[in-house]
Amino acid sequence: MRIVAFGDIHMSGRQCRCIPGADSAELLIATGDLTNYGKNKDAKEVLDELLAVNPNVLAVIGNLDHFEINDYLDQLDMNLHGQARLIQGKLWLIGAGGSNITPFRTPTEYSESEINEILMRGYNMAAEYRSLMHYGKERLPTILVSHTPPRDTLVDRLRDGRHVGSSAVRAFIETYQPELCLTGHIHEAQGEDWIGKTHIINPGMFRNGGWVEILLNQTTLTATLK
């Protein structure tokens, strides 16, 4: 399985056409900030550009997306925010959109306790589904899709060196150790880091060309920042 991921699109959906093999990937994942303080009309413009490349798209909202876009993603069955998805019976995705509190009063911000609730909603959805469908015998690889990066990592630092990521996202990763965390939000912190066994990747602002290639070979998941 091959998945292509990117984030911080900010109305630059056409950039997707520049990704080699985006049209043939099993899935595209967008990690938030589809728009610039936009609403459904803007989100539709971006999503139409992605869907023109590949019909299989999942996403979370970012802090610069008004919350109505979350409902729009629900209508399109593309939403990962506070949800879990089982992909082809081989891979779990758990999502958390928006961001922790910023000084800028952007449209979709959450307290750390609210972020924890969103993460656990997705985790519990996956746990319930595993129980009902008997997927619990073997642990499947898991990807956390979080617009906000975990705190105190290489991918949550501002230019002045301050760490502004989410402590709730970090605690979730430390506890549950998903194989991969796809994140964004802090454009200047494009890069990679690890928390235990979890590989964390922030591909940076989409119009600058960054994206992530994810390969799943049986139960082995690898991710490469491009």
mmCIF file of the C-alpha atoms, coordinates in Angstrom:
data_MODEL
# 
_entry.id   MODEL 
# 
loop_
_atom_site.group_PDB 
_atom_site.id 
_atom_site.type_symbol 
_atom_site.label_atom_id 
_atom_site.label_alt_id 
_atom_site.label_comp_id 
_atom_site.label_asym_id 
_atom_site.label_entity_id 
_atom_site.label_seq_id 
_atom_site.pdbx_PDB_ins_code 
_atom_site.Cartn_x 
_atom_site.Cartn_y 
_atom_site.Cartn_z 
_atom_site.occupancy 
_atom_site.B_iso_or_equiv 
_atom_site.pdbx_formal_charge 
_atom_site.auth_seq_id 
_atom_site.auth_comp_id 
_atom_site.auth_asym_id 
_atom_site.auth_atom_id 
_atom_site.pdbx_PDB_model_num 
ATOM 1   C CA . MET A 1 1   ? 0.000   0.000   0.000  1.00 0.00 ? 1   MET A CA 1 
ATOM 2   C CA . ARG A 1 2   ? 1.226   3.483   -0.892 1.00 0.00 ? 2   ARG A CA 1 
ATOM 3   C CA . ILE A 1 3   ? -0.138  6.629   0.751  1.00 0.00 ? 3   ILE A CA 1 
ATOM 4   C CA . VAL A 1 4   ? 0.736   10.251  0.016  1.00 0.00 ? 4   VAL A CA 1 
ATOM 5   C CA . ALA A 1 5   ? 0.363   12.844  2.792  1.00 0.00 ? 5   ALA A CA 1 
ATOM 6   C CA . PHE A 1 6   ? 0.772   16.609  2.992  1.00 0.00 ? 6   PHE A CA 1 
ATOM 7   C CA . GLY A 1 7   ? -0.595  19.547  4.930  1.00 0.00 ? 7   GLY A CA 1 
ATOM 8   C CA . ASP A 1 8   ? -0.825  23.287  5.432  1.00 0.00 ? 8   ASP A CA 1 
ATOM 9   C CA . ILE A 1 9   ? -2.323  23.566  1.983  1.00 0.00 ? 9   ILE A CA 1 
ATOM 10  C CA . HIS A 1 10  ? -3.602  27.130  2.410  1.00 0.00 ? 10  HIS A CA 1 
ATOM 11  C CA . MET A 1 11  ? -5.570  27.087  -0.864 1.00 0.00 ? 11  MET A CA 1 
ATOM 12  C CA . SER A 1 12  ? -2.688  25.542  -2.860 1.00 0.00 ? 12  SER A CA 1 
ATOM 13  C CA . GLY A 1 13  ? -4.448  22.313  -3.795 1.00 0.00 ? 13  GLY A CA 1 
ATOM 14  C CA . ARG A 1 14  ? -3.063  22.395  -7.338 1.00 0.00 ? 14  ARG A CA 1 
ATOM 15  C CA . GLN A 1 15  ? 0.340   21.545  -5.843 1.00 0.00 ? 15  GLN A CA 1 
ATOM 16  C CA . CYS A 1 16  ? -0.929  17.966  -5.597 1.00 0.00 ? 16  CYS A CA 1 
ATOM 17  C CA . ARG A 1 17  ? -0.423  17.612  -9.352 1.00 0.00 ? 17  ARG A CA 1 
ATOM 18  C CA . CYS A 1 18  ? 3.326   17.976  -8.785 1.00 0.00 ? 18  CYS A CA 1 
ATOM 19  C CA . ILE A 1 19  ? 3.619   14.896  -6.554 1.00 0.00 ? 19  ILE A CA 1 
ATOM 20  C CA . PRO A 1 20  ? 4.911   11.876  -8.485 1.00 0.00 ? 20  PRO A CA 1 
ATOM 21  C CA . GLY A 1 21  ? 2.410   9.043   -8.387 1.00 0.00 ? 21  GLY A CA 1 
ATOM 22  C CA . ALA A 1 22  ? -0.227  10.931  -6.402 1.00 0.00 ? 22  ALA A CA 1 
ATOM 23  C CA . ASP A 1 23  ? -2.851  9.749   -8.866 1.00 0.00 ? 23  ASP A CA 1 
ATOM 24  C CA . SER A 1 24  ? -2.035  6.075   -8.304 1.00 0.00 ? 24  SER A CA 1 
ATOM 25  C CA . ALA A 1 25  ? -1.648  6.111   -4.507 1.00 0.00 ? 25  ALA A CA 1 
ATOM 26  C CA . GLU A 1 26  ? -4.233  4.165   -2.532 1.00 0.00 ? 26  GLU A CA 1 
ATOM 27  C CA . LEU A 1 27  ? -4.933  7.251   -0.419 1.00 0.00 ? 27  LEU A CA 1 
ATOM 28  C CA . LEU A 1 28  ? -4.154  10.951  -0.031 1.00 0.00 ? 28  LEU A CA 1 
ATOM 29  C CA . ILE A 1 29  ? -4.067  12.385  3.504  1.00 0.00 ? 29  ILE A CA 1 
ATOM 30  C CA . ALA A 1 30  ? -4.323  16.132  4.197  1.00 0.00 ? 30  ALA A CA 1 
ATOM 31  C CA . THR A 1 31  ? -3.207  17.164  7.683  1.00 0.00 ? 31  THR A CA 1 
ATOM 32  C CA . GLY A 1 32  ? -5.127  20.431  7.951  1.00 0.00 ? 32  GLY A CA 1 
ATOM 33  C CA . ASP A 1 33  ? -5.201  24.112  7.062  1.00 0.00 ? 33  ASP A CA 1 
ATOM 34  C CA . LEU A 1 34  ? -6.918  23.456  3.778  1.00 0.00 ? 34  LEU A CA 1 
ATOM 35  C CA . THR A 1 35  ? -7.799  27.167  3.646  1.00 0.00 ? 35  THR A CA 1 
ATOM 36  C CA . ASN A 1 36  ? -6.808  30.593  4.938  1.00 0.00 ? 36  ASN A CA 1 
ATOM 37  C CA . TYR A 1 37  ? -9.534  31.383  7.483  1.00 0.00 ? 37  TYR A CA 1 
ATOM 38  C CA . GLY A 1 38  ? -11.875 29.822  4.944  1.00 0.00 ? 38  GLY A CA 1 
ATOM 39  C CA . LYS A 1 39  ? -15.270 28.195  4.994  1.00 0.00 ? 39  LYS A CA 1 
ATOM 40  C CA . ASN A 1 40  ? -16.983 25.502  2.927  1.00 0.00 ? 40  ASN A CA 1 
ATOM 41  C CA . LYS A 1 41  ? -16.690 27.287  -0.420 1.00 0.00 ? 41  LYS A CA 1 
ATOM 42  C CA . ASP A 1 42  ? -12.922 27.549  -0.023 1.00 0.00 ? 42  ASP A CA 1 
ATOM 43  C CA . ALA A 1 43  ? -12.612 23.972  1.218  1.00 0.00 ? 43  ALA A CA 1 
ATOM 44  C CA . LYS A 1 44  ? -14.583 22.738  -1.784 1.00 0.00 ? 44  LYS A CA 1 
ATOM 45  C CA . GLU A 1 45  ? -12.156 24.494  -4.111 1.00 0.00 ? 45  GLU A CA 1 
ATOM 46  C CA . VAL A 1 46  ? -9.172  22.787  -2.468 1.00 0.00 ? 46  VAL A CA 1 
ATOM 47  C CA . LEU A 1 47  ? -10.791 19.373  -2.185 1.00 0.00 ? 47  LEU A CA 1 
ATOM 48  C CA . ASP A 1 48  ? -11.935 19.466  -5.807 1.00 0.00 ? 48  ASP A CA 1 
ATOM 49  C CA . GLU A 1 49  ? -8.308  20.019  -6.811 1.00 0.00 ? 49  GLU A CA 1 
ATOM 50  C CA . LEU A 1 50  ? -7.195  17.019  -4.736 1.00 0.00 ? 50  LEU A CA 1 
ATOM 51  C CA . LEU A 1 51  ? -10.043 14.823  -5.966 1.00 0.00 ? 51  LEU A CA 1 
ATOM 52  C CA . ALA A 1 52  ? -9.171  15.660  -9.561 1.00 0.00 ? 52  ALA A CA 1 
ATOM 53  C CA . VAL A 1 53  ? -5.851  13.908  -8.922 1.00 0.00 ? 53  VAL A CA 1 
ATOM 54  C CA . ASN A 1 54  ? -7.074  11.027  -6.752 1.00 0.00 ? 54  ASN A CA 1 
ATOM 55  C CA . PRO A 1 55  ? -10.632 10.144  -5.616 1.00 0.00 ? 55  PRO A CA 1 
ATOM 56  C CA . ASN A 1 56  ? -9.448  8.734   -2.282 1.00 0.00 ? 56  ASN A CA 1 
ATOM 57  C CA . VAL A 1 57  ? -8.851  11.591  0.154  1.00 0.00 ? 57  VAL A CA 1 
ATOM 58  C CA . LEU A 1 58  ? -9.056  11.818  3.958  1.00 0.00 ? 58  LEU A CA 1 
ATOM 59  C CA . ALA A 1 59  ? -8.376  14.960  5.969  1.00 0.00 ? 59  ALA A CA 1 
ATOM 60  C CA . VAL A 1 60  ? -8.558  16.864  9.224  1.00 0.00 ? 60  VAL A CA 1 
ATOM 61  C CA . ILE A 1 61  ? -9.224  20.562  9.595  1.00 0.00 ? 61  ILE A CA 1 
ATOM 62  C CA . GLY A 1 62  ? -6.510  22.939  10.725 1.00 0.00 ? 62  GLY A CA 1 
ATOM 63  C CA . ASN A 1 63  ? -6.771  25.906  13.033 1.00 0.00 ? 63  ASN A CA 1 
ATOM 64  C CA . LEU A 1 64  ? -7.172  28.254  10.041 1.00 0.00 ? 64  LEU A CA 1 
ATOM 65  C CA . ASP A 1 65  ? -10.215 26.310  8.808  1.00 0.00 ? 65  ASP A CA 1 
ATOM 66  C CA . HIS A 1 66  ? -13.592 27.354  10.187 1.00 0.00 ? 66  HIS A CA 1 
ATOM 67  C CA . PHE A 1 67  ? -15.301 24.467  11.963 1.00 0.00 ? 67  PHE A CA 1 
ATOM 68  C CA . GLU A 1 68  ? -18.069 24.244  9.365  1.00 0.00 ? 68  GLU A CA 1 
ATOM 69  C CA . ILE A 1 69  ? -15.430 22.616  7.134  1.00 0.00 ? 69  ILE A CA 1 
ATOM 70  C CA . ASN A 1 70  ? -15.321 19.736  9.620  1.00 0.00 ? 70  ASN A CA 1 
ATOM 71  C CA . ASP A 1 71  ? -19.022 19.130  8.978  1.00 0.00 ? 71  ASP A CA 1 
ATOM 72  C CA . TYR A 1 72  ? -18.419 19.439  5.242  1.00 0.00 ? 72  TYR A CA 1 
ATOM 73  C CA . LEU A 1 73  ? -15.732 16.739  5.447  1.00 0.00 ? 73  LEU A CA 1 
ATOM 74  C CA . ASP A 1 74  ? -18.248 14.574  7.307  1.00 0.00 ? 74  ASP A CA 1 
ATOM 75  C CA . GLN A 1 75  ? -20.759 15.039  4.493  1.00 0.00 ? 75  GLN A CA 1 
ATOM 76  C CA . LEU A 1 76  ? -18.120 13.930  1.991  1.00 0.00 ? 76  LEU A CA 1 
ATOM 77  C CA . ASP A 1 77  ? -17.071 10.974  4.178  1.00 0.00 ? 77  ASP A CA 1 
ATOM 78  C CA . MET A 1 78  ? -13.495 12.315  4.221  1.00 0.00 ? 78  MET A CA 1 
ATOM 79  C CA . ASN A 1 79  ? -13.176 13.287  7.871  1.00 0.00 ? 79  ASN A CA 1 
ATOM 80  C CA . LEU A 1 80  ? -10.606 11.953  10.350 1.00 0.00 ? 80  LEU A CA 1 
ATOM 81  C CA . HIS A 1 81  ? -11.156 14.512  13.143 1.00 0.00 ? 81  HIS A CA 1 
ATOM 82  C CA . GLY A 1 82  ? -12.000 12.630  16.337 1.00 0.00 ? 82  GLY A CA 1 
ATOM 83  C CA . GLN A 1 83  ? -12.424 9.476   14.294 1.00 0.00 ? 83  GLN A CA 1 
ATOM 84  C CA . ALA A 1 84  ? -10.681 6.238   13.390 1.00 0.00 ? 84  ALA A CA 1 
ATOM 85  C CA . ARG A 1 85  ? -10.588 4.597   9.984  1.00 0.00 ? 85  ARG A CA 1 
ATOM 86  C CA . LEU A 1 86  ? -9.531  1.085   9.085  1.00 0.00 ? 86  LEU A CA 1 
ATOM 87  C CA . ILE A 1 87  ? -7.873  1.162   5.659  1.00 0.00 ? 87  ILE A CA 1 
ATOM 88  C CA . GLN A 1 88  ? -8.203  -2.043  3.620  1.00 0.00 ? 88  GLN A CA 1 
ATOM 89  C CA . GLY A 1 89  ? -8.197  -4.057  6.849  1.00 0.00 ? 89  GLY A CA 1 
ATOM 90  C CA . LYS A 1 90  ? -4.465  -3.355  7.194  1.00 0.00 ? 90  LYS A CA 1 
ATOM 91  C CA . LEU A 1 91  ? -3.936  0.056   8.775  1.00 0.00 ? 91  LEU A CA 1 
ATOM 92  C CA . TRP A 1 92  ? -5.560  2.327   11.354 1.00 0.00 ? 92  TRP A CA 1 
ATOM 93  C CA . LEU A 1 93  ? -5.805  6.098   10.983 1.00 0.00 ? 93  LEU A CA 1 
ATOM 94  C CA . ILE A 1 94  ? -6.728  8.270   13.974 1.00 0.00 ? 94  ILE A CA 1 
ATOM 95  C CA . GLY A 1 95  ? -7.202  12.007  13.499 1.00 0.00 ? 95  GLY A CA 1 
ATOM 96  C CA . ALA A 1 96  ? -7.216  15.263  15.450 1.00 0.00 ? 96  ALA A CA 1 
ATOM 97  C CA . GLY A 1 97  ? -7.712  18.592  13.699 1.00 0.00 ? 97  GLY A CA 1 
ATOM 98  C CA . GLY A 1 98  ? -7.491  22.203  14.801 1.00 0.00 ? 98  GLY A CA 1 
ATOM 99  C CA . SER A 1 99  ? -4.698  23.331  17.097 1.00 0.00 ? 99  SER A CA 1 
ATOM 100 C CA . ASN A 1 100 ? -3.904  24.083  20.685 1.00 0.00 ? 100 ASN A CA 1 
ATOM 101 C CA . ILE A 1 101 ? -4.470  27.665  21.844 1.00 0.00 ? 101 ILE A CA 1 
ATOM 102 C CA . THR A 1 102 ? -2.525  30.321  19.928 1.00 0.00 ? 102 THR A CA 1 
ATOM 103 C CA . PRO A 1 103 ? -2.129  34.076  20.534 1.00 0.00 ? 103 PRO A CA 1 
ATOM 104 C CA . PHE A 1 104 ? -3.945  34.746  17.253 1.00 0.00 ? 104 PHE A CA 1 
ATOM 105 C CA . ARG A 1 105 ? -7.495  33.549  18.044 1.00 0.00 ? 105 ARG A CA 1 
ATOM 106 C CA . THR A 1 106 ? -7.700  31.470  14.894 1.00 0.00 ? 106 THR A CA 1 
ATOM 107 C CA . PRO A 1 107 ? -10.999 29.788  13.964 1.00 0.00 ? 107 PRO A CA 1 
ATOM 108 C CA . THR A 1 108 ? -10.463 26.276  15.381 1.00 0.00 ? 108 THR A CA 1 
ATOM 109 C CA . GLU A 1 109 ? -8.447  26.065  18.600 1.00 0.00 ? 109 GLU A CA 1 
ATOM 110 C CA . TYR A 1 110 ? -8.777  23.702  21.559 1.00 0.00 ? 110 TYR A CA 1 
ATOM 111 C CA . SER A 1 111 ? -7.571  23.451  25.120 1.00 0.00 ? 111 SER A CA 1 
ATOM 112 C CA . GLU A 1 112 ? -5.221  20.574  25.878 1.00 0.00 ? 112 GLU A CA 1 
ATOM 113 C CA . SER A 1 113 ? -8.025  18.704  27.648 1.00 0.00 ? 113 SER A CA 1 
ATOM 114 C CA . GLU A 1 114 ? -10.224 19.083  24.569 1.00 0.00 ? 114 GLU A CA 1 
ATOM 115 C CA . ILE A 1 115 ? -7.427  17.778  22.335 1.00 0.00 ? 115 ILE A CA 1 
ATOM 116 C CA . ASN A 1 116 ? -7.096  14.765  24.614 1.00 0.00 ? 116 ASN A CA 1 
ATOM 117 C CA . GLU A 1 117 ? -10.850 14.132  24.326 1.00 0.00 ? 117 GLU A CA 1 
ATOM 118 C CA . ILE A 1 118 ? -10.655 14.322  20.516 1.00 0.00 ? 118 ILE A CA 1 
ATOM 119 C CA . LEU A 1 119 ? -7.725  11.894  20.410 1.00 0.00 ? 119 LEU A CA 1 
ATOM 120 C CA . MET A 1 120 ? -9.392  9.450   22.786 1.00 0.00 ? 120 MET A CA 1 
ATOM 121 C CA . ARG A 1 121 ? -12.620 9.588   20.804 1.00 0.00 ? 121 ARG A CA 1 
ATOM 122 C CA . GLY A 1 122 ? -10.708 8.304   17.796 1.00 0.00 ? 122 GLY A CA 1 
ATOM 123 C CA . TYR A 1 123 ? -8.735  5.781   19.813 1.00 0.00 ? 123 TYR A CA 1 
ATOM 124 C CA . ASN A 1 124 ? -11.877 4.396   21.469 1.00 0.00 ? 124 ASN A CA 1 
ATOM 125 C CA . MET A 1 125 ? -13.629 4.175   18.112 1.00 0.00 ? 125 MET A CA 1 
ATOM 126 C CA . ALA A 1 126 ? -10.771 2.015   16.834 1.00 0.00 ? 126 ALA A CA 1 
ATOM 127 C CA . ALA A 1 127 ? -10.766 -0.084  20.008 1.00 0.00 ? 127 ALA A CA 1 
ATOM 128 C CA . GLU A 1 128 ? -14.513 -0.704  19.763 1.00 0.00 ? 128 GLU A CA 1 
ATOM 129 C CA . TYR A 1 129 ? -14.263 -1.623  16.102 1.00 0.00 ? 129 TYR A CA 1 
ATOM 130 C CA . ARG A 1 130 ? -11.356 -3.991  16.784 1.00 0.00 ? 130 ARG A CA 1 
ATOM 131 C CA . SER A 1 131 ? -13.457 -5.735  19.412 1.00 0.00 ? 131 SER A CA 1 
ATOM 132 C CA . LEU A 1 132 ? -16.543 -6.029  17.213 1.00 0.00 ? 132 LEU A CA 1 
ATOM 133 C CA . MET A 1 133 ? -14.636 -7.182  14.132 1.00 0.00 ? 133 MET A CA 1 
ATOM 134 C CA . HIS A 1 134 ? -12.076 -9.349  15.946 1.00 0.00 ? 134 HIS A CA 1 
ATOM 135 C CA . TYR A 1 135 ? -9.124  -7.298  14.716 1.00 0.00 ? 135 TYR A CA 1 
ATOM 136 C CA . GLY A 1 136 ? -7.609  -7.418  18.197 1.00 0.00 ? 136 GLY A CA 1 
ATOM 137 C CA . LYS A 1 137 ? -5.562  -10.597 17.780 1.00 0.00 ? 137 LYS A CA 1 
ATOM 138 C CA . GLU A 1 138 ? -2.761  -8.815  15.955 1.00 0.00 ? 138 GLU A CA 1 
ATOM 139 C CA . ARG A 1 139 ? -1.917  -5.141  16.331 1.00 0.00 ? 139 ARG A CA 1 
ATOM 140 C CA . LEU A 1 140 ? -2.199  -3.335  13.025 1.00 0.00 ? 140 LEU A CA 1 
ATOM 141 C CA . PRO A 1 141 ? 0.044   -0.364  12.196 1.00 0.00 ? 141 PRO A CA 1 
ATOM 142 C CA . THR A 1 142 ? -1.451  2.976   13.229 1.00 0.00 ? 142 THR A CA 1 
ATOM 143 C CA . ILE A 1 143 ? -0.986  6.494   11.865 1.00 0.00 ? 143 ILE A CA 1 
ATOM 144 C CA . LEU A 1 144 ? -1.940  9.498   13.966 1.00 0.00 ? 144 LEU A CA 1 
ATOM 145 C CA . VAL A 1 145 ? -2.964  12.449  11.783 1.00 0.00 ? 145 VAL A CA 1 
ATOM 146 C CA . SER A 1 146 ? -2.680  15.529  14.003 1.00 0.00 ? 146 SER A CA 1 
ATOM 147 C CA . HIS A 1 147 ? -2.595  19.055  12.624 1.00 0.00 ? 147 HIS A CA 1 
ATOM 148 C CA . THR A 1 148 ? -0.828  20.149  15.795 1.00 0.00 ? 148 THR A CA 1 
ATOM 149 C CA . PRO A 1 149 ? 2.594   18.608  16.461 1.00 0.00 ? 149 PRO A CA 1 
ATOM 150 C CA . PRO A 1 150 ? 3.577   17.051  19.775 1.00 0.00 ? 150 PRO A CA 1 
ATOM 151 C CA . ARG A 1 151 ? 5.283   19.437  22.165 1.00 0.00 ? 151 ARG A CA 1 
ATOM 152 C CA . ASP A 1 152 ? 9.057   19.594  22.708 1.00 0.00 ? 152 ASP A CA 1 
ATOM 153 C CA . THR A 1 153 ? 10.099  18.041  19.421 1.00 0.00 ? 153 THR A CA 1 
ATOM 154 C CA . LEU A 1 154 ? 12.014  19.179  16.364 1.00 0.00 ? 154 LEU A CA 1 
ATOM 155 C CA . VAL A 1 155 ? 8.726   19.684  14.522 1.00 0.00 ? 155 VAL A CA 1 
ATOM 156 C CA . ASP A 1 156 ? 7.032   22.169  16.877 1.00 0.00 ? 156 ASP A CA 1 
ATOM 157 C CA . ARG A 1 157 ? 9.723   24.866  17.134 1.00 0.00 ? 157 ARG A CA 1 
ATOM 158 C CA . LEU A 1 158 ? 9.280   28.458  16.055 1.00 0.00 ? 158 LEU A CA 1 
ATOM 159 C CA . ARG A 1 159 ? 12.172  30.335  14.490 1.00 0.00 ? 159 ARG A CA 1 
ATOM 160 C CA . ASP A 1 160 ? 13.089  31.752  17.899 1.00 0.00 ? 160 ASP A CA 1 
ATOM 161 C CA . GLY A 1 161 ? 13.413  28.218  19.288 1.00 0.00 ? 161 GLY A CA 1 
ATOM 162 C CA . ARG A 1 162 ? 10.229  28.154  21.359 1.00 0.00 ? 162 ARG A CA 1 
ATOM 163 C CA . HIS A 1 163 ? 8.255   24.909  21.418 1.00 0.00 ? 163 HIS A CA 1 
ATOM 164 C CA . VAL A 1 164 ? 4.548   25.489  20.804 1.00 0.00 ? 164 VAL A CA 1 
ATOM 165 C CA . GLY A 1 165 ? 3.178   21.993  20.164 1.00 0.00 ? 165 GLY A CA 1 
ATOM 166 C CA . SER A 1 166 ? 0.519   20.147  22.110 1.00 0.00 ? 166 SER A CA 1 
ATOM 167 C CA . SER A 1 167 ? 1.269   18.369  25.366 1.00 0.00 ? 167 SER A CA 1 
ATOM 168 C CA . ALA A 1 168 ? -1.868  16.254  24.871 1.00 0.00 ? 168 ALA A CA 1 
ATOM 169 C CA . VAL A 1 169 ? -0.659  15.029  21.478 1.00 0.00 ? 169 VAL A CA 1 
ATOM 170 C CA . ARG A 1 170 ? 2.713   14.200  22.998 1.00 0.00 ? 170 ARG A CA 1 
ATOM 171 C CA . ALA A 1 171 ? 1.113   12.290  25.894 1.00 0.00 ? 171 ALA A CA 1 
ATOM 172 C CA . PHE A 1 172 ? -1.047  10.306  23.468 1.00 0.00 ? 172 PHE A CA 1 
ATOM 173 C CA . ILE A 1 173 ? 2.001   9.337   21.418 1.00 0.00 ? 173 ILE A CA 1 
ATOM 174 C CA . GLU A 1 174 ? 4.013   8.397   24.503 1.00 0.00 ? 174 GLU A CA 1 
ATOM 175 C CA . THR A 1 175 ? 1.172   6.200   25.748 1.00 0.00 ? 175 THR A CA 1 
ATOM 176 C CA . TYR A 1 176 ? 0.008   4.481   22.563 1.00 0.00 ? 176 TYR A CA 1 
ATOM 177 C CA . GLN A 1 177 ? 3.094   4.642   20.305 1.00 0.00 ? 177 GLN A CA 1 
ATOM 178 C CA . PRO A 1 178 ? 1.519   4.781   16.844 1.00 0.00 ? 178 PRO A CA 1 
ATOM 179 C CA . GLU A 1 179 ? 3.988   3.884   14.142 1.00 0.00 ? 179 GLU A CA 1 
ATOM 180 C CA . LEU A 1 180 ? 3.704   7.312   12.544 1.00 0.00 ? 180 LEU A CA 1 
ATOM 181 C CA . CYS A 1 181 ? 2.443   10.795  13.378 1.00 0.00 ? 181 CYS A CA 1 
ATOM 182 C CA . LEU A 1 182 ? 1.707   13.069  10.426 1.00 0.00 ? 182 LEU A CA 1 
ATOM 183 C CA . THR A 1 183 ? 1.560   16.678  11.533 1.00 0.00 ? 183 THR A CA 1 
ATOM 184 C CA . GLY A 1 184 ? 2.025   20.280  10.427 1.00 0.00 ? 184 GLY A CA 1 
ATOM 185 C CA . HIS A 1 185 ? 0.864   23.681  11.745 1.00 0.00 ? 185 HIS A CA 1 
ATOM 186 C CA . ILE A 1 186 ? 4.378   25.063  12.336 1.00 0.00 ? 186 ILE A CA 1 
ATOM 187 C CA . HIS A 1 187 ? 5.590   25.755  8.807  1.00 0.00 ? 187 HIS A CA 1 
ATOM 188 C CA . GLU A 1 188 ? 9.175   26.568  9.758  1.00 0.00 ? 188 GLU A CA 1 
ATOM 189 C CA . ALA A 1 189 ? 9.521   23.287  11.671 1.00 0.00 ? 189 ALA A CA 1 
ATOM 190 C CA . GLN A 1 190 ? 9.447   21.083  8.589  1.00 0.00 ? 190 GLN A CA 1 
ATOM 191 C CA . GLY A 1 191 ? 11.334  17.915  9.440  1.00 0.00 ? 191 GLY A CA 1 
ATOM 192 C CA . GLU A 1 192 ? 11.312  14.684  11.395 1.00 0.00 ? 192 GLU A CA 1 
ATOM 193 C CA . ASP A 1 193 ? 11.683  13.443  14.950 1.00 0.00 ? 193 ASP A CA 1 
ATOM 194 C CA . TRP A 1 194 ? 10.935  10.421  17.092 1.00 0.00 ? 194 TRP A CA 1 
ATOM 195 C CA . ILE A 1 195 ? 9.099   9.846   20.362 1.00 0.00 ? 195 ILE A CA 1 
ATOM 196 C CA . GLY A 1 196 ? 9.957   6.311   21.366 1.00 0.00 ? 196 GLY A CA 1 
ATOM 197 C CA . LYS A 1 197 ? 8.975   4.114   18.425 1.00 0.00 ? 197 LYS A CA 1 
ATOM 198 C CA . THR A 1 198 ? 6.798   6.791   16.817 1.00 0.00 ? 198 THR A CA 1 
ATOM 199 C CA . HIS A 1 199 ? 8.164   8.506   13.717 1.00 0.00 ? 199 HIS A CA 1 
ATOM 200 C CA . ILE A 1 200 ? 6.907   12.105  13.525 1.00 0.00 ? 200 ILE A CA 1 
ATOM 201 C CA . ILE A 1 201 ? 6.938   14.033  10.240 1.00 0.00 ? 201 ILE A CA 1 
ATOM 202 C CA . ASN A 1 202 ? 5.996   17.634  9.507  1.00 0.00 ? 202 ASN A CA 1 
ATOM 203 C CA . PRO A 1 203 ? 6.183   18.126  5.719  1.00 0.00 ? 203 PRO A CA 1 
ATOM 204 C CA . GLY A 1 204 ? 5.901   21.912  5.993  1.00 0.00 ? 204 GLY A CA 1 
ATOM 205 C CA . MET A 1 205 ? 3.825   24.263  3.893  1.00 0.00 ? 205 MET A CA 1 
ATOM 206 C CA . PHE A 1 206 ? 2.423   22.475  0.851  1.00 0.00 ? 206 PHE A CA 1 
ATOM 207 C CA . ARG A 1 207 ? 3.239   25.188  -1.667 1.00 0.00 ? 207 ARG A CA 1 
ATOM 208 C CA . ASN A 1 208 ? 6.917   24.789  -0.736 1.00 0.00 ? 208 ASN A CA 1 
ATOM 209 C CA . GLY A 1 209 ? 6.776   21.257  -2.110 1.00 0.00 ? 209 GLY A CA 1 
ATOM 210 C CA . GLY A 1 210 ? 7.015   19.051  0.986  1.00 0.00 ? 210 GLY A CA 1 
ATOM 211 C CA . TRP A 1 211 ? 5.083   15.798  1.237  1.00 0.00 ? 211 TRP A CA 1 
ATOM 212 C CA . VAL A 1 212 ? 5.350   12.334  2.784  1.00 0.00 ? 212 VAL A CA 1 
ATOM 213 C CA . GLU A 1 213 ? 5.431   8.946   1.076  1.00 0.00 ? 213 GLU A CA 1 
ATOM 214 C CA . ILE A 1 214 ? 4.113   6.121   3.253  1.00 0.00 ? 214 ILE A CA 1 
ATOM 215 C CA . LEU A 1 215 ? 4.589   2.488   2.289  1.00 0.00 ? 215 LEU A CA 1 
ATOM 216 C CA . LEU A 1 216 ? 2.958   -0.470  3.996  1.00 0.00 ? 216 LEU A CA 1 
ATOM 217 C CA . ASN A 1 217 ? 4.466   -3.881  3.235  1.00 0.00 ? 217 ASN A CA 1 
ATOM 218 C CA . GLN A 1 218 ? 2.373   -6.456  5.097  1.00 0.00 ? 218 GLN A CA 1 
ATOM 219 C CA . THR A 1 219 ? 2.646   -5.053  8.651  1.00 0.00 ? 219 THR A CA 1 
ATOM 220 C CA . THR A 1 220 ? 5.807   -2.979  8.140  1.00 0.00 ? 220 THR A CA 1 
ATOM 221 C CA . LEU A 1 221 ? 5.153   0.739   7.730  1.00 0.00 ? 221 LEU A CA 1 
ATOM 222 C CA . THR A 1 222 ? 7.800   3.182   6.512  1.00 0.00 ? 222 THR A CA 1 
ATOM 223 C CA . ALA A 1 223 ? 7.503   6.908   5.862  1.00 0.00 ? 223 ALA A CA 1 
ATOM 224 C CA . THR A 1 224 ? 9.811   9.239   3.945  1.00 0.00 ? 224 THR A CA 1 
ATOM 225 C CA . LEU A 1 225 ? 9.797   13.035  3.893  1.00 0.00 ? 225 LEU A CA 1 
ATOM 226 C CA . LYS A 1 226 ? 10.101  14.254  0.311  1.00 0.00 ? 226 LYS A CA 1 
# 
